[in-house]
Structures are given as structure tokens and as C-alpha cells.
């Protein structure tokens, strides 16, 4: 078994923000391979994040972002479990990044759960009618409608949008990573986007 050095542990901690013991264990499991250890910690952290998603969030902050010399503005409420986490620079950066995401990508909802059922039904019917007007059989029109509906969800739901700083990940992925690093449940509760003259 490879000897784990203090420098390896330090490097892994710098990359992941995980605790010393967790870093040592991950490095031991990965045979000293930093990349593999980082992936192991991330996988464990995301699994823990899923378990934390039901915990109550009553702390947090309201972040703002103003763009274009005051022509566009966003307010977003991001919640966590304790004011200790809410005051950290990491949490403030997350909230500001989310506000910038809202300014840039103009979502209408935080998640799919907020979309009224009649709105989803109307969108599905539009896509189904489009496919049928192109002469597609019913079964294929249904599949096309569902595919277009998924793309629509990704466009109008904040959590499903590609993250502006790394479009290989969604906003939901970024929030889950923050949950894994902070050890607390984090939720985007609500937002408002204002454009001058609209």
C-alpha cells in the first residue's frame, strides 16, 4: 500500500474542502492517486447531499445582482440551515452566482415543482400538435413532444439550466456540490428579475 504523505492530504483538502480524516481515507482507498481520491470524495459528498435535502432551511441570505448600469436587476433568496454557513464567503459567492445566472438565463421557475400543471399540459399539447402537423404518427409525436418538453423544462427552470460558469453542469449540480462541501442543506427559495421598461 502506498504511503500517504501530509502534502498529499493538504493538496486534496485544498481541492475539495473535505476534512483531514476523510482526505486520508480517500487517498488510502485510491492508492495515493489524487484524482481518484477527489472523485471518491465527490461521490461520497453528493450521496450525503441527497440525504440532507430534506432538512429544514431557515437561514441564508438575499443576494442581488445589478447589470447594464441599472437596466437589469435580480434578487434571489438562498437558504441554508445555519447563519454560520450563510456568512461564509463560499455561500455568498454561490448566492451571487445564482443571481448572475438568473440575470443571464432568465428562468421563470426555480424547479419543475413550481410549474402549474395546466402550463405543462399546454406546452405538451403545442409540441404534440407541431409533430402531428409534420405528419408524424401518434406514438412518435408523443415521444417528440416529451423530448421538447424536457428541453423546455431545462430552459425555464433555474435548477435545470446549464450553469453559466461551467455549462457541463446544471445549477442543481452546483447547489449539490455546495451541500456536499458545507454539510448543510441549501435551497434556492425564490427570485425576482427586473428589466427596465418591462
C-alpha positions in Angstrom: 0.0 0.0 0.0 1.3 3.5 -0.9 2.4 5.8 1.9 0.1 8.8 2.2 2.1 12.0 2.8 0.9 15.1 4.6 1.4 17.1 1.4 -1.0 14.8 -0.5 -3.6 15.3 2.3 -3.0 19.0 2.2 -3.4 19.1 -1.6 -6.6 17.1 -1.5 -8.0 19.3 1.2 -7.3 22.4 -0.9 -9.0 20.9 -3.9 -12.1 19.5 -2.1 -12.5 21.3 1.3 -13.0 17.9 2.9 -11.8 17.1 6.4 -8.3 15.6 7.1 -9.6 12.2 8.1 -11.8 12.0 5.0 -8.9 13.0 2.8 -6.6 10.4 4.3 -9.2 7.7 3.9 -9.9 8.6 0.3 -6.2 8.7 -0.6 -5.7 5.3 1.1 -8.7 3.9 -0.8 -7.3 5.4 -4.1 -3.8 4.1 -3.5 -2.4 7.7 -3.3 -3.9 8.8 -6.6 -5.1 12.4 -6.0 -7.6 12.5 -9.0 -9.2 9.2 -7.9 -9.3 10.3 -4.3 -11.0 13.6 -5.4 -13.7 11.6 -7.3 -14.3 9.3 -4.3 -14.8 12.3 -2.0 -17.1 14.0 -4.5 -19.2 10.8 -4.9 -19.5 10.4 -1.1 -20.3 14.1 -0.7 -23.0 14.0 -3.4 -24.6 10.9 -1.7 -24.5 12.8 1.6 -26.0 15.9 -0.1 -29.0 13.8 -1.3 -29.6 12.7 2.3 -29.5 16.3 3.6 -32.1 17.6 1.0 -35.0 17.1 3.4 -33.6 19.1 6.3 -35.1 22.4 7.3 -33.5 25.6 5.9 -34.5 28.8 7.7 -31.2 30.8 7.5 -29.5 32.2 4.4 -29.4 35.5 2.6 -31.0 37.5 -0.2 -28.4 38.3 -2.9 -28.7 40.9 -5.6 -27.1 41.5 -9.0 -27.5 44.6 -11.0 -26.3 44.6 -14.6 -26.1 47.1 -17.5 -25.9 50.3 -15.5 -29.1 49.5 -13.6 -31.1 48.3 -16.6 -31.4 44.7 -15.2 -31.6 43.6 -11.6 -32.1 40.3 -9.7 -33.0 39.4 -6.1 -32.7 35.8 -5.0 -33.3 34.1 -1.7 -30.9 31.2 -1.0 -31.5 29.3 2.2 -29.3 27.1 4.4 -29.5 25.6 7.9 -27.3 27.9 10.0 -26.3 31.6 9.9 -22.7 30.3 10.3 -22.8 28.9 6.8 -24.8 31.9 5.5 -22.0 34.2 6.5 -19.2 32.2 4.7 -17.7 33.6 1.6 -18.4 30.3 -0.2 -22.2 30.7 0.5 -22.2 34.4 -0.5 -20.4 33.5 -3.8 -22.9 30.8 -4.5 -25.8 33.2 -3.9 -24.2 35.8 -6.2 -23.5 33.3 -8.9 -27.2 32.2 -8.8 -28.3 35.8 -9.1 -26.0 36.2 -12.1 -27.4 33.0 -13.6 -30.9 34.4 -13.3 -29.9 37.7 -14.9 -28.2 35.9 -17.8 -30.6 32.9 -18.4 -34.0 34.4 -17.5 -35.6 31.4 -15.9 -39.3 31.5 -15.0 -39.3 29.0 -12.1 -36.9 27.6 -9.6 -37.8 24.0 -10.3 -40.3 21.8 -12.2 -42.4 21.5 -9.0 -43.4 25.2 -9.3 -44.8 24.9 -12.8 -48.6 24.8 -12.8 -50.0 21.5 -14.3 -52.1 23.3 -16.9 -49.0 25.1 -18.2 -47.1 21.8 -18.6 -50.2 20.3 -20.3 -50.5 23.3 -22.7 -46.8 23.1 -23.7 -47.1 19.3 -24.3 -50.1 19.8 -26.5 -48.3 22.5 -28.6 -45.3 20.2 -29.2 -47.7 17.2 -30.0 -49.6 19.3 -32.4 -46.4 20.5 -34.1 -45.2 16.9 -34.6 -48.6 15.8 -35.9 -48.7 18.7 -38.4 -45.4 17.3 -39.8 -47.2 14.0 -40.4 -45.7 12.1 -37.5 -47.6 9.0 -36.2 -49.2 9.4 -32.8 -46.5 7.3 -30.9 -43.7 9.3 -32.5 -45.4 12.6 -32.0 -45.8 11.7 -28.3 -42.0 11.0 -28.0 -41.1 14.2 -29.8 -43.4 16.2 -27.5 -41.8 14.6 -24.4 -38.3 15.4 -25.7 -39.2 19.0 -26.5 -40.9 19.3 -23.1 -37.7 18.2 -21.4 -35.7 20.9 -23.3 -38.4 23.4 -22.3 -38.0 22.4 -18.6 -34.2 22.9 -18.8 -34.8 26.4 -20.3 -37.4 27.7 -17.9 -36.4 26.0 -14.6 -33.4 27.6 -12.8 -32.1 24.3 -11.3 -32.2 22.6 -14.7 -30.3 25.3 -16.6 -26.6 24.8 -17.6 -24.5 26.8 -15.1 -23.1 30.0 -16.7 -19.6 29.4 -15.2 -19.4 25.8 -16.3 -22.1 24.7 -18.9 -21.2 21.0 -18.4 -23.0 21.2 -15.1 -26.5 22.3 -14.1 -27.4 24.8 -11.4 -28.7 21.9 -9.4 -25.3 20.2 -9.6 -23.6 23.4 -8.3 -26.1 23.5 -5.4 -25.5 19.8 -4.6 -21.7 20.4 -4.6 -22.2 23.3 -2.1 -24.3 21.0 0.1 -21.5 18.4 0.0 -18.9 20.9 0.9 -20.8 22.8 3.7 -22.5 19.7 5.2 -25.8 21.6 5.2 -29.0 21.6 3.1 -29.1 24.5 0.7 -32.1 25.6 -1.3 -32.9 28.3 -3.7 -36.3 29.5 -2.4 -37.4 32.3 -4.8 -36.2 35.0 -7.1 -37.3 38.1 -8.9 -35.8 39.5 -12.1 -36.5 43.1 -13.2 -35.7 44.6 -16.6 -36.2 48.3 -17.0 -39.4 49.1 -19.0 -40.8 45.5 -18.8 
